[in-house]
Amino acid sequence: MDAFYASVAELDNPELRGKAIAVGGGGDRGVVSAASYEARKFGVKSAMSNVLAKKKCPHLIFVKSDFARYKELSAKIREIFYEYTDLVEPLSLDEAYLDVTENKKGNPSANDIAREIRQRIYDETGLRASAGISINKFIAKVASDINKPNGQKTVHPEEVIKFLEELPVNKFYGVGKVTAAKMYNLGIFVGNDLKKKSLEELVTLFGKSGTHYYNIVRGIHNSAVKPNRIRKSLAAERTFSENISSEIFMIEKLDKIADELERRMLKNDTKGKTITLKIKYSDFTQQTRSKTKTYFMQKKKDFFPVVKELLFQDKLVNSVRLLGISFGNLNTEIKEPVWVQLKFDF
């Protein structure tokens, strides 16, 4: 979807159309969740602090998030997807992979299917979408950004290698700013530069990711579209209106965050073995502390003592602006066999 959260705000408030808007609380403590394309022209983007966003775009309009509305529209959009294929892998509320190799419409053209789906989305929700079409998920994902907003890009099989060789490395899905900067220092600017590096060189330079880079620049990405994605973590966090420097106050805040996390764990029927405490300091540096138990936890009474232990595990280096608790190593990842002793009558 194109600037989904911001577009939903414009859909529900037509007077916002064509204006620079940011989704998220407008206070100085908050961050931008999403920005309209008009705001992006000024350099406003998601995860940016509200203070910096306002400096970049003084006329920026802030609107509050409405996740109930996002979920409602996302469900409608997915219903459209399922009219074409059952192989739908949602990545988030506003993005998904579809495998249309064999589709319910019997249409041999993935390009035509994408165009038809985008039109259906607009006709039925009033929202615009973009699409990438190619031979695997990686290339389709990269292609989906090429003609945004409200466009699509098809990379045919015979075009894949040339497309990847000419693609700037910072456009490769999964290559962030830090990795891109490292590649630039190594003289790697486009896919063809990356392709000149041997597998051994890339593994030495980038570890396990080196094998991934070696394959994708050659168009190799064999991950199937997985309709039922397995949740690997569950979290709750909160940003505070004022920085906190006392562990006592932090315990009070964490107590409420733990209540929310327990509610989410119960709602999703999820349990976890690894508990992680996330601490973001006033200077925006971040720290995580984790502990793994031998048994699954779900209830606050079981995991909150671990949270307190993690808080006092080490001294705080600054005042704190955000705290979060997350569960990993969930029971959704591995379904362990249950052994039952059979009883026999003798």
Helices and strands as residue ranges (DSSP letters): H 4-12, G 14-16, E 21-23, E 34-35, H 37-40, H 50-56, E 61-63, H 67-82, E 88-92, E 95-98, H 110-125, E 131-133, H 137-144, E 152-154, G 157-159, H 160-166, G 169-171, H 177-185, H 191-195, H 199-206, H 208-216, E 234-244, H 247-267, E 272-281, E 286-297, H 300-311, E 320-330
